[in-house]
Structure formats: C-alpha cells, structure tokens
C-alpha cells in the first residue's frame, strides 16, 4: 500500500478536530446519549542513582525528583448501535530528569508522550523548558458499532491479548512493562477491529494496526484471534503478520481446583526462522481472617533473549533490540520467574509485593506498594521498586561505554488518583 505522508496525516487531524468538537458540543437530539468522566492523576518519582550512572552524569542529579500531573477526559456519545469514544489527556512533566532535549518516549509510569509509533499524530506539545514539558494528546478517538453478534471499531483504541500477569508475549500492542505502576489505561493504537460473537460464547477477532504515519506491511500488523470455550476452559488461537513477519500463537486458560492456570506460546518468523516465546502462570485466592490473599507465580521464556550479556550492549541481537525499541519486550535475557501476592491490612488498605528473578544471573527486582482507597473515587499509592544485582547483571549495573552504566538505581513513588 502507498505510504501516507506526515503532511497528509496532519491535515487529516486538523480536519478531524472540529468534527470531534461538534459531536460533543451539541445537545442530545435524535436520541443521542452522552457520558462524561474524568481522571486526575499525580505521580511523584524519586530515584537513587549509583556513581557512574549515565543519567546521573547527563543531568547532574544523583537523587533526581520528578513529578507528573495528568488530566484525562473520557467522553462517550451513543446514537443507536454506534458510539463515539474520545479520551483526551493533558500531561505536565517537571523535574530533574526532564531536559529540553528530551525525546517523546513514555514516562516512568508508561504514559505516552508522543505518537511516533502510531499512524496518526494526535499529540501536541504546548510548552517545553529545561525542566518541564506540557502536552496534550488523544489516547482514544474511535467510532464503534455494536450489535448482539458483531462489533466494529475504527480509530484509536487499546488492544490486550494474552494471559500474562507480569510478562505478555502474546500482547503485541503496547504491553505494560513489568514495573509499570499505572495500568488504569493502556495506550491506544490506530486500528480497525472486527469481532464476531458466536452463540456458544466463542468469538473471532480480526485486527489491522498501522504505524509510523504510514500504511505499509513492514510496519503494520494484521492478525486473527479465535477464542474457543471448552467447558470451563478457554483456548486462544492467533495467526497473522506483525512488522512484516509471520506470527502464530496458542493460549490456554483452565481452572484447576481453586486456582487458575494460564499459558501462552507465541512463534515469530522474522525471516531467519521461527523464534518461540511463552509464559505460564498460576494464581490463587484464599481467605485469611476477614480478608482474602491473592498469590501468583509466573515463568516467562523470552525467545529473543540471550543466555549471557555481552560486554557491549550494542552487540545484542538485532531482533531483540528491535523489539526493545518497539516496546514489545522489556528484558534482555531468556528465562524469568515472577512471584507475588496482594493482601489487605484493612478494608481500605492493601499491599502488593512481587519479585522478578532473572534465572541466568540471579539478579532480581523487588516491588512493593501500599494502597489506600479513601473512597470509591480516590486512591493513594506509595511504593518502591528496587533492583538487586551486581555489576554486569541485567537488574544490576550494565556498562554502556566510557565508564558509564545504566540500571541498579532504586526508585520510590507516590501516586494519587481521583475519578470524577
């Protein structure tokens, strides 16, 4: 297919903005039903960087402190079987890690700050300084059709495939990183999705995603996923093309006793043969006193990972660095084990604890957070993310040349969310 130039994409957006405004600015004639919600989020992150850390050398801050405020407006308008969904986010970032030359990569809590990976550029930077950025973007902008058996989505929306708890090899579309704190809203992609629901509860999903301001097979994804119900179990079958390479996958979810076992196996053909990745996990909830405790364990195999890290990270395989750059995988090596639990200290206070272990070099990441639900609309969360590893370990300190390293720094955060 012919590529869409960035100028054409920008002109399309300029024309689309008054259409969106008109849809929501008018009253509710012709039986239109409107819904409006909002979320305000404040996120503060404090880091402790070791001597020689590349970020510490670049910013001059050994203990950088960063803040982020985000206002997300959620608008829905329904007319008959159609719904227009628009989510608009205004994001303000300020702190020691923000520089005037900062790129538009995601924030610590994985909030997108740009649309380089998407078909349409729906992000506008309002202001940028030496220590701050102000921008707004549309994270949802879609027209949806729903009937008893069919569903069609055209526009920007989120897709989540697979059954991983910490790792998501079957989720090819903006999966959450293992250390991402804010998972309220997954980043949207520009797509066309057609879903067919069958009478037995099974469903077929057909999906096409375009990226990088163009419609080209080497950057797009086209996939089919069928979910079959087999008694109390579910089977997923996936086939498609992703960035020009073939991909197939199988997923299984089955209850055993009071536990739920889930597994995904994904094979990718990138022109040099098939590479297999997979995940299997089990989780279980049980009562303790007047509360419940949730526990899980998960094994992840990264088929694109390496058994040993090279001294120069530039020597990592291209297939791995491509997927790291696309935000599809977040680890460098092959085998990982994650375990975790969540429990309540009080009806309004809960805590989660998890450990991610690299099975090759024994380095680990410890995460824990305490959440306080002040009401149904207000949540406060305080947590720590602490890597534990030595020099040269994946979750320790990795050399990047000139005596500089990355990784090995601990991070604490405070997160306040208010829905209204």
N, C-alpha and C positions, 0 to 999 in steps of 0.2 A: 504494500500500500504506500501511497505517497506520503511523505512526512508533512506534518503541519508545522509551519514556521512559527517562531515565537511571536512574531508580529500578528499573525492570524489568531493565535491563541489569546493574546492580549485584547485584540479587537472584539473577540467573542465575549470576553469577560466584561468589557466596558458596556456592551450591549445587554448583557445579562443582568447587570446590577439594577437598572430601572425596572426590569421585569420582576425581579425578586421584591423590590420595594413596593411595587404596585400590588403584588399578591397579598402582602401583609398590611399594607396601609389602608386598603379599602375596608368597608364594613363587612357584613356577613350576608350578602344577598344570595339568592339562588340556593339556599340551604347549606352554605359554607360553614364548616365548624372549625374554629381556631383554638390553638393551645399554645401557651407561652410559659416557659420555665427558664430558670437561670441558675447558674452555679458560680460562686465566688471562691477562689482558692488563693491561699497564701502559702508559700513554700520557702523556708529558710534552710540553707545548707552550709555547714561549717566543716572544713577539711583540715587534716593534719598531714602535710606533705613531707616526705623524708628529704634529707640533704641530697642534692644532685638531681632532684626530680625536674623533668623538663618543664612542667607547668610552673613550678616554683621559680625556675630560672627565667622563664619568659615574663612572668607577672611581677616578680619580686616579693610575692606573698607566701610565707611559709605556712600560714594558717588562714587561707582565703575564706571569706564570708560572703555568701551570695544570697540574693533574695529574688523571688519571682511572684508576681501577682497576676492572676488570670480571671477574667470575667467571660463566662461562656453563656451566650444567649441561645436558647433552644426554642425554635418556632416551628409549629406544625399547622398546616391548613388542609382540611379534608373536604373534598367535594365528590360525593358518590363513592366510587371504588378507588378514587385517586387521592393521593396525599403528597403535598409538597413539604419536604423537610429541609430546614436550613439551620445550621448551628454556626454561630459567629463567635470567634474568640478574640478578645483583646488582651495582649500579653505585655507585661512590663518586666524587664530583667535589669537588675542592678547589682553590682558587686565587684569583688577583686578579680574574678575570672572573666569578666566581660571586658573586651577590648574593642577599640574602634575598628580593628581589622578582623573581628570575629566572624567566622563563617555562619551559615544558617543551619547548622546541624541542630539536632534535638537538645533540649535542656537536660539537666540531671534527672528529672522525673519524666523524660522522654516526650515532653510536649514539643510538637514540631514547630520550627520557626522558619520554614521555607518549603517550597514546592518543587525543588529541582528534580525530585524523583517522580513527579506526577505529570499527567497530561496537561492540566490547566494550572496556571499560576494564579492562585486565589489568595496570595499573601501580599500585603502592602506594608512596607516599613514606614512608620510615621516619623521616627526620630532615632538617631544613633549618636552616642558620645563615647568618650574614653572609658566610661564605666557603666553605660546603660544602653538599653535598646527598648524601643516601643514599637509594636507592630500589631496588625490585626489580620485575621485570615478566616476563610470559611473552611471548616473541617467537615461539614455536611452540606451538600447542596444537591438534592436529588428529588426526582419525581418517581413516585411509587404507585403501582397498581396492585390491588389485592382482590382476589375472589376466593371462593371455597376451595379451589384446586390449583389456581395459578397465582404467581407473584412475579412482578417485573419491576426492576429498579434500574433507572438510568440517571447517572450523575455521580457525585462523590458520596461514598458510603463505606462503612467498615465491613471487613470480611474476617471471620475467625474460623479456621479449620483445624481439626486435630484435637487430641485429648491430653496434651501435656499439661502438667501443673507448673513446672519451672521452665522446662525446655519444650520447644514447639517445632519439631522438624517438619510436620505436615502443614504448618501455617506459613505459607509463602508470602503473606501480605501484612507487612508491618507487625511482626510478632513482638510481644513485650520482651525486653531483656530480663534475665533472671533477677537483676537487682532493681528493676523499676518499681517505684513506690506507688505512683499514681496510675491506677489501672481502671479509673472510672470510665474513661472514654478512649477507645482505640482509635488511632489515626485512620482517616478515611483514604480510599483510593478512588480514582476516576474510572468508572466501570459500567458495564451492562451486565445485569444478573437476571436470569430467568429460572424460576423454581416451579416444579410440578409436584404437588402432593397427591399421593395415591390413597385409595380407600383403606388399604391395610396399614396406613401410617408411615409407609416408606416415602422417600422423596428423592427427586433428581434435581440437581443444581447445575446450571450451565453459566459459566462466568468468563467475561473478557475484560482485561485490565490493560490500559495503555499508560505509558510513562514518558517522562523526559520531553514533554512538549511535542511528541510526535506519535504517529501510529505506524509502528514498524515491528516486524516479527522478532527482531533480535533484542527488543526491549519490552515487548508486551507479554502477557500471559493469557492463554485460553485453556480452560480446564472444565472437566465434567466430574461431578462427585455424586455418587449414588449412596444413599443411606438405607439399608435394609433392616427391618425389625425381625428378629428371630426369637420369639418368646419374650423373655425378659432381657435379652442381649441385643446389641446393635452392631452392624458391620458396615464400615465405610469403604468404598472403592473409588479411587481417584485416578484420572488419566488426563494428560494434557501436555501443553508446551509452555515453557517458562524461560524467558530470555533466550529463545531460540533453541533450547534443549528439551528433550523429552523428560517427562516426569510421570511416575506411577506410584500409587500408594495404597496401603490397606490399613484399616483401623478397626479395632475391636474393643467393645465395652461390655463387660459381663459382671453381674453381681455374684459373689461367692460368699455365702453366709451373710454377715452384716457388712462386708467390705465390698468395694467396687474396684475391679481390675480393668485397666485401660492400656492399650498399646497401639502404637503407630509405627509402620515400616514404610519408608519412602526411598525410592530409587530414582536417581537423576542421571540422564545421559547428556554429558556436555561435549560430546564429540570424541572423547578419549575412552569410552567405555562407561559402564554403569557404576555409580557410587551409591552405597546404601547407608542410610542413617535411620535411627529408630529410637523409640522411647517406650518404656513400660513402667507403670506406676500402680500403686495400690493406696487407697485411703480408707479410713475407718473412723467413725464417731462413736463415742461411748459416754455414758453418764458418770459423773463424779459429783457426789453431794447433790446440790441443787442445780448443777450446771452440766455442760457437755464439753468433752475434749475431742478435738479433731487431730488426727495424725496422718502423715503420708510418708511414703518413700518412693523414690523415682530413680531409675537408671537411664542414662542417655548415652547414645553412641553417635558421635559426630563423624560421619564417614569422610568428610573433607579435612578433618583434623590431622595433626601429625603426632607421631609417637614420642618425638623429642624436639624441643625447641632449638632452632639454630641460633648461633651467637648473634647473627644479623637478622632482624625480623624482616628485612627486605627480601630474604631468601625463602620466605614462606611460599607455599604453592599458590599459583595464580587463582586456581579455583576457590581456594579458601579466602584469599584477600578480596576477591570479587564479592563473595557473599558477606564478608565482614563490612565492606563498603556499602552494600545494598541494605544492610540492617536485617539480614535473614538469619545470621548466626552471630554469636557473641563470644564464642570460645575458640581457642587455638588448637587444643589437643583433642583426643578421641573419646576418652571414657570418663564419665562423671556419675557421681551418686549424690542425690539430694534427699535430705530428710527434714521433716518439720512438724510443728504442732501449733495449734491455736487453742487457747483456753480462756475462760472468764474468771477474773478475780472478783468481779462484782457484776451485777446486771448491766451496768453501764460501762464497765472497764474490762477490756480484753487485751491479751498479749499474744503475739505470734513470734516463734523462734524457728529459724531454719539454718541449716548448714549445707553448703555446696562443696563437695570434695572432688578434686582432680585425682583420679585413680592412678595417674602416671607419676606425678611428682609429690603427691600428698599435700599440696597446698590447698587451702580452704578459704571460703568466705562465710563469715558468721553474720547473720542478720537477725535483729530483734526490734520489735516496735510495740509500743503500748498505745492503745486507742481508747479515747473517752468519748462516748456518744452523749453529748449534752442534751440532745433532743433528736427527733427524727430528722431534723434538718441540719444539725450542727455536729461536726465531728472534728476532734483534735487528735493528732497522732504525733508521737515523738519516737524516734528510732535511731539506731546505729547500724552502720554497715562496716564490717571490719575484716579486711583481707589478712590472712595468716599464711605467710610463705617466705622463703628465703630469696637470696639473690639468684636470678635465673629461673625461678618458679613462676608459673603462669599467674598465680594470685599473689605473687610476691613482687619483686622489682625486676623489670626487664630492661636490658640495655637497648638504647636507640642510637648509640654513637656519640662521639665527643664527650664521653664520660657521663652522659645523661641517662636517666632511667624514667620509666613510666610505671605506674602501679605501686602498690604497697602502702598507699595512704588510707587512713580510716576516715569515715565520714559520718557526721551526725546531722539529723534534720528534724525540723518541726513543720508540720503540715496542718493547716486549718481550712476546713471546707464548710461552706454554707450553701444549702439549696433553698431556693425560694421561687 
